[in-house]
Amino acid sequence: MDAASDKGSPARRRIRSIEVGFRVIRALLAAQRPTPLRDIAAAAGMPPSKAHLYLASLVREGMAFQDPETGHYGLGPFAVRLGLSAIRQLSIVDEARSYLRQLSDRTGCAAYLTILGATGPAIVSKSDGIRHGALTVQLGYVLPLTSSATGQIFLAYLPPQRTAALLDREYATAARDQGSYLSRDKLEATLAKIQKRGFATTSGQLNANFVAAAAPVFDYNEDIVAALTVLGPDRYLSASKLKESVADLLAMAAGLSRAIGAPDPNEISD
């Protein structure tokens, strides 16, 4: 029965009708626009008659609404308030801690979270790995945009107007420090490559004999809000190990993105 709780320990007991109802809510969320009953029912994996009963209750509680002209259903005003409240309660730094620990444990390298501030990408949280060597990641350190994997991730995924002033300032510094930054031509080619594969890597550009790989973290709007980075000695992060570490990095970045509200492509299941 939908309304029955499972027998067993309190930790495993649950109300099935709520779980079924959330299948309907996930279908509404995935649709991203008012949708016919038959499509919602198909996405939720139930007959239209059953989906209609759940939608009637959701409309009554403000979690859904029904367009009076088309009869289509969408997320209602309470769903909006609920989502905004959840966003206000989230702290990406708090959410990132477990992902950073997992990333450093899996790779053996230092892992850190970076947010773009007024002066550039600043390290706001970290987890030291067993193979970080003599190099210590410093909280608050601001990385360059063009010559760090972290900075390149922000340049690749943020709109140019967000980074234009920072980039101009960096190139003004580069004029006095030749060789430390990528030229604009090389940078454009690098950013196109990053967008295609979904991560950035650098070797020896900031710290001799060290390799870094960075990946974007997205929010509920699918906008980049942070970057996850791993950093380790190049003799350890060789080709095969780097490939494994990048796979771990991408998995952790995707997990953190979902934790702060980014859409999950596998959210709806039969």
Phi, psi and omega in degrees: 000144181298323187272358184276145175270147177293145173280153179132197182294154180304326182293336184256350180288145180204165179257111187296325182297326177292317179297319178294320179300324180289337172297322177291317179298317179296325177296318176297319180295317182292330183292325177064010176197160176305134192227145178297153179306315184299324180288321177296316180299318180296317180293327180275351178072044180211162178296150178304324181297321179288317179299323180298320179298316179294320180295323178300318178291320180294321177296317181300325182268001178084003179283336178223166173222158176240124178296122184294338182272315184264338185080002180285156182248145175216176177291139186264185185295327179290326177298321178296312180298321180297316180296317179295322178296319179297319180296318180296330182277348183278141169235117184296328179295316178295314181298327187284340188304311182293325179292322177295317179297315179298320182292317179290326177294317182290320185266337186080000185254167172293144177228139180214155179254135182232140176236141181282119179251194184292337182250357180137188181288115184251137178284122184246347178201153184205164172217116183286139176263169181284348182243028180282350176067212183280346182279127180248130177283127183256126175298138181090349180294134181258123184269151174290156181281316190273333188249011175238148177299322180297310180299320180296326177299315178296319179296326183286329189247347176269150174296144184307326182295336177286333187245356187303310183295318179296320181292319178298319179296320180294319179289332174295322175291322181298331179297334179262352184223068185300141176093350183270343185230154176287141175293162181298321179297312179294325181295317180301317179294321179296316181294323177297321179293319180296315180298327181287320185259344173091008177205166179234147175225147172222155180221117175071009183281322177260319182228122181302137176071018177236143179245140177233146173226137183227150179222152182280151172244127185251155178259191183298338180268003184064030174260145178290132179239345183196174175226142171257137183224141169246145183221127180205167180298142182294332179289339176268314180274063176287183187306308184290318180292323178297320179299316178296319182292322177295321177299317177296318179301313181296322179294318180290321178295320178293319179296317178294321178301314179295325181294333180257013170111001178295145181300143177256116182297342181255021187295320182268126177228155181291000000 
